[in-house]
Amino acid sequence: MSRKLRADVDLDAIRHNFRLARQQAPETRAVAIVKANAYGHGAVRVAQVLEAEADAFGVACIEEALELRQAGLTLPVILLEGFFDATELPLIEEYNFWPAVHSEHQLQQLEQAGLTQPFPVLLKIDTGMHRLGFAPEQVAAVVERLQALSCVSEVILMTHFARSDEPQVDATLQQLERFANAEEGLVLSACLSNSAAVMAWPKAHRNWIRPGIVLYGSTPFEAPQGADQQLIPAMTLSTEIIAIRDVAVGEPVGYGGTFVCQRPTRIGTIAVGYADGFPRHARNGMPVVVNGQRVPVAGRVSMDMMTIDLTDLPDAKIGDRVELFGRQMPVEETAKWCDTISYTLMSCLTPRVPRCYSE
Ligand SMILES: Cc1ncc(COP(=O)(O)O)c(C=O)c1O
């Protein structure tokens, strides 16, 4: 690797985080969410580590599911949005994928497909997210139609929370109540909990949990609380200083001149930019860690480089490592400086960033 940017991925940390999530809901089965290339960590490598621990994997589309099968992974794979096209159904049958069914459109396609090999189906209920799912009052009839199909071995009820990361807000209680109304009279397994619900809403644990972000060591909450303080960051994004220059008072730095030197300033240039997936709108002042010390970003993120203010770090030199987020710099804090969330910082890293694994 000529360029020194890399994302170190600690697979042991992922195993630890998975176990921590499981400990919160020890009676349940657990779907490890590995969609979006395991939030940027590498779906196959993460799935290989969790295959002995999890009960299923969760992905967003059949291509992601097939990637796991092609790598030899055999656990059930849940398609969280189900199928987008009826042509996927024979593959679902062949590879033991468990689709969500969230709409009348999908239900009719399933009814017309004439499949015979049975697989579980997750019936998605819209309890307040208003993104996907059947209305609670439709659920009983949909269950009946699904159970009439020879290709459906089990119906698992599913919903998704919009605000479970806000423990003080009533929205999750309201969604739980709507879910309870929808399942009245039915005796079926239920799968409701994303990471935040695993950590903060025991009532939502039920039969299956589906944590994503906590597996990667990031908290879904605004402020860490409870067990999430024991999470270990799995990804560290770091690069090197490739140039250093002295810039005079009043001189602008970078595109658009958004940073103007207020003092004689030692500017370091580092090899990471928005073409690596790092957000262009990271603000001036965002801290990065050089030799164990925080220094601020100075100037706009460009395609392949960023500039940082090394004035208070006179010993810093070309070749020193710079951590953007990870073990020394919490990803949640970096995300705030970029007006985003940890999910995007990790999952939007482009293939140009080498992932380096340790166990
Ligand atoms: C349907 C569904 N379940 C579970 C998850 C995992 O969520 P989190 O990463 O917040 O745990 C997601 C993530 O977007 C999702 O869309």
The ligand as a Gaussian input file, in Angstrom:
#p B3LYP/6-31G(d) Opt

LIG

0 1
 C      -34.785000      -3.302000       9.891000
 C      -33.524000      -3.043000      10.651000
 N      -33.240000      -3.799000      11.719000
 C      -32.113000      -3.611000      12.456000
 C      -31.215000      -2.615000      12.127000
 C      -30.014000      -2.399000      13.002000
 O      -30.079000      -1.124000      13.572000
 P      -28.924000      -0.610000      14.550000
 O      -27.700000      -0.513000      13.712000
 O      -29.398000       0.722000      15.012000
 O      -28.795000      -1.621000      15.605000
 C      -31.486000      -1.795000      11.032000
 C      -30.556000      -0.736000      10.682000
 O      -30.783000       0.199000       9.949000
 C      -32.677000      -2.015000      10.265000
 O      -32.962000      -1.260000       9.208000

